[in-house]
Amino acid sequence: MAEGTLAVTKISLLGQALLKYTLAWVGDANGDTNGQNFEMIRGAIYSVKFIPDLVLVPTAAYDVVLNDQDGADLLQGAGADLSATVPTTVPFAARPVLDHAQGEKVELVVTNSGVSEAGVVVVIVGPVTIQ
């Protein structure tokens, strides 16, 4: 992948009850990945996993946010100061809700990752449940 790019793949899990978004990113000349907008379904974020690349290792304490169209971090700070070598999984007990109109987009922003360094963010999204 080229510097500063994002590749998004989406697959269904559990008979389409959940969707798994795999967001593969590569930092640009400033060590950032931003301006990469894509659609996510309406629902709740069940978990997020941050996986640093083993070859293009990001800088320690790199940051990831997933902004809605208003600029609010849907990951609620879970992507701050990430490890450059160890994957981090964050389950959400109080699930952040993707409460946007159909067709609206979200933006993955990676900062402080290092020039041309890479990683993957996996987001599991499912139905909103009232508890």
N, C-alpha and C positions, 0 to 999 in steps of 0.2 A: 504494500500500500504506500501511497505517496505521503509526504509530510503533511500534517495538519488535516488528515482525512478521517472519516468515520464510515464503517460498514455496518449496516443494520440487518440482522436476520431475525425472523419471527417464526416460532413453531408452536403448535398446540400441544398441551399436556392434559392428561386425564380426560380424554374425550372432549376437548375444547373447553373444559371448565377453567383452565389456566392457560395463559400465554407466556412463553419464555422469549424475552427480547435479548439477543446477544449483540452487544455494541463493541466492536473492535475499533480501537483508535490508535493513531500515531501522532505524536507531538510535532509541531511545526518548528521553524527556526527560532522561535521564542520559547519553546518548550510548552506550548499550549495547543489545545484542540478546541475550537469554538466556532460558532456560526453554523453548526451542524444540526439542522432542524429535521424532525421526523414525526410521524403520527404514532400515537399510542392509543389503545382503546380506553374508553371510560371504564373505571373500576378502581380497585385498591391494590397498592403495592404490598405483596406478601413478603418478599425478601429481595435483597440485592447482594451480589457477590462481586468483589473487585479482585481481578486476577492480573498481577503484573507479568509482563512478558519475561521469559527466561533468558532470551538472547538480547533483546533491546530493552534492557532493564531500566525502568523509570527511576528518577531521582527519589531518594527517601523523602517521606512526608509530602508526596504529591497530593493534589486535591481534585475531587470530582464532585460536580453538582449536576442535577437534572432539573432544569428550570422550566416552569410552565410559562405561558405567554405573558404573565404579569411579572416574571422574574423571580418568583418564589421557588426555593429549592425543595423539590418534592421528596428528596432523600433526607430532609430535615437534619443536615449536617453530618450524616453517617459517612460521607466520603471525604472527611477532613483528615489530613496528615496520615495518609495510607502508607503501608509498608511497601518497600521496593522489591521484596523477595518472598513475602508470605501472603497468600490469598486471604482476604477478609470477607466473611459472610455476616450479613446483618439481617436477622429476621425482625419483622415489624409486628409486635403484639397489637399495638394501636396503629392500624394500617393507614398510611397516608392515602387519601382519595384523589384519584385523577378525575376531578369534577369539571371537565371542560366540555365545550360543545363538540359534537362530532366533526372531525376534520381539522380541529385545532392541533397545533404541533407543539412538541416539547424540544428542548435544546440540551444536549450533553455538552458540558464545559469541563475540560481538564486543564489544570494549571500546574506549573512548577514540575512538569514531568521530565524535562530535559529534551534537548534537540533530537528529533527522530526516534525518541523512545516510545514504547508501545505498551498496550495492555488491553484488557477486556473487562467490560461491565456486563453482568447478567442480571436482568430485572425480571422477576416473576410477578405477573399481574393477573388478578382474578376478580370475581364478583365482590361487590360491597356487601358485607354482612352486618346486620344491626345486632349489637350485643347488649 
